[in-house]
Amino acid sequence: MVVITGANQVKQRYAENLPVPVNAAITITLVTTLVLAITAGYRGLRRPD
């Protein structure tokens, strides 16, 4: 959650003046990418059963 919030704060600095639908699309893409990356990292570090 901290990574997603931090990434969104950085995004806001650059996408502040964009229209709301564009900003929302960027946010959704950002969150989806981060969730997939965090999940892949977690699964990669987890010991196999």
N, C-alpha and C positions, 0 to 999 in steps of 0.2 A: 504494500500500500504506500509506503514511503517513496519507493522508486517511481510509482505512477504519479503521485502528487508532485514530486520534484520535477519530473519530466513535463508535466502539465504547466508548472510555473515557468519553466524555461520556454515552452511553446508560446505561452501568453505574451512574452516579451516581443516575439517576432510576428505573431498572428493577431495582435491586438486590434488592428485597424481593418481586418478582413470582415466580410459579411458573416452573419451568424451561421448560416448553413455551411459555409466553407470551414469556419472555425470548428463547428460540431463534427464535420467529416474528418478533419485533421485529428481531433481529440479521439474519436472512435477508432481511427486507424492506429494512433499512437498507443492507446490502451490495449487494443487487440494484439499488436506486435509485442508489447512489453509482457503481457500475460503469457503469450506463446513462448517467448524467450525465457521467462522465469520458470515456466513449467518444464521446458526442455532442459534447462540447467538443473533443476531439481531432480528430474528423472535420470539425468546423466550422472549426478553425484550419488544417487541412492544406490545402496548395495543391492545386487541382484538376490532374489530369494532362492 
